[in-house]
């Protein structure tokens, strides 16, 4: 994540030029520094990296789902064969 830097001296001067006394300007500068220093901000690059990670994860998940779909199809066919192997002799005995 990116950090924000700014010239505190210039910030204090700007506040004093706007009518703040030096003590007030220092206090506002300190409060601003603490407030912005605690937060983390994402840059456009950070957002793009996250998007890229999500795309890669999506591709991996798609591949896994396709693989599982193939396995499920195989299990369905095997189950159908087992059922047929059990049902056909029963039906044959029933109609004798």
C-alpha positions as CSV (number, residue, x, y, z in Angstrom):
1,X,0.0,0.0,0.0
2,X,1.1,3.5,-0.6
3,X,1.9,6.1,2.0
4,X,1.1,9.7,1.7
5,X,3.8,12.3,2.4
6,X,3.4,16.0,2.6
7,X,5.5,19.0,3.7
8,X,4.3,19.7,7.3
9,X,6.3,23.0,7.4
10,X,4.5,24.3,4.3
11,X,1.2,23.0,5.7
12,X,1.7,24.9,8.9
13,X,2.7,28.1,7.0
14,X,-0.4,27.8,4.9
15,X,-2.6,27.6,8.0
16,X,-0.8,30.6,9.6
17,X,-1.3,32.6,6.4
18,X,-5.0,31.7,6.7
19,X,-5.2,33.2,10.2
20,X,-4.2,30.3,12.5
21,X,-1.9,31.2,15.3
22,X,1.3,29.1,15.4
23,X,0.0,26.9,18.2
24,X,-3.2,26.1,16.4
25,X,-1.4,25.4,13.1
26,X,0.9,23.0,14.9
27,X,-2.1,21.2,16.5
28,X,-4.0,20.9,13.2
29,X,-0.8,19.7,11.4
30,X,-0.2,17.1,14.1
31,X,-3.9,15.9,14.0
32,X,-3.8,15.7,10.2
33,X,-0.5,13.7,10.3
34,X,-1.9,11.3,12.8
35,X,-5.2,10.9,11.0
36,X,-3.7,10.2,7.6
37,X,-0.8,8.2,9.0
38,X,-3.0,5.5,10.5
39,X,-4.9,4.9,7.3
40,X,-3.6,2.9,4.4
41,X,-4.6,3.9,0.9
42,X,-4.6,1.8,-2.2
43,X,-3.0,3.1,-5.3
44,X,-4.3,2.2,-8.8
45,X,-1.4,-0.2,-9.0
46,X,-2.5,-1.9,-5.8
47,X,-6.0,-2.3,-7.2
48,X,-4.7,-3.7,-10.5
49,X,-2.6,-6.2,-8.6
50,X,-5.7,-7.4,-6.7
51,X,-7.7,-7.6,-9.9
52,X,-4.9,-9.7,-11.5
53,X,-4.9,-12.0,-8.4
54,X,-8.7,-12.4,-8.6
55,X,-8.5,-13.3,-12.3
56,X,-5.8,-15.9,-11.7
57,X,-7.8,-17.4,-8.9
58,X,-10.9,-17.5,-11.1
59,X,-9.0,-19.4,-13.8
60,X,-7.7,-21.9,-11.3
61,X,-11.2,-22.4,-9.9
62,X,-12.7,-22.8,-13.3
63,X,-10.1,-25.5,-14.1
64,X,-10.9,-27.3,-10.8
65,X,-14.6,-27.2,-11.5
66,X,-14.2,-28.6,-15.0
67,X,-12.0,-31.4,-13.5
68,X,-14.7,-32.2,-10.9
69,X,-17.4,-32.1,-13.5
70,X,-15.6,-34.8,-15.4
71,X,-15.2,-36.9,-12.3
72,X,-18.9,-36.5,-11.5
73,X,-19.9,-37.6,-15.0
74,X,-17.7,-40.7,-14.5
75,X,-19.4,-41.5,-11.1
76,X,-22.8,-41.1,-12.6
77,X,-22.0,-43.6,-15.4
78,X,-20.5,-46.0,-12.8
79,X,-23.6,-45.7,-10.7
80,X,-25.9,-46.3,-13.7
81,X,-23.9,-49.5,-14.5
82,X,-24.2,-50.7,-10.9
83,X,-27.9,-50.1,-10.8
84,X,-28.4,-51.8,-14.2
85,X,-26.3,-54.8,-13.1
86,X,-28.5,-55.2,-10.1
87,X,-31.9,-54.3,-11.6
88,X,-31.6,-56.4,-14.8
89,X,-31.3,-59.8,-13.0
90,X,-34.2,-58.8,-10.7
91,X,-36.4,-58.0,-13.6
92,X,-35.3,-61.2,-15.4
93,X,-36.4,-63.3,-12.4
94,X,-39.6,-61.4,-12.1
95,X,-40.7,-62.2,-15.7
96,X,-39.8,-65.9,-15.7
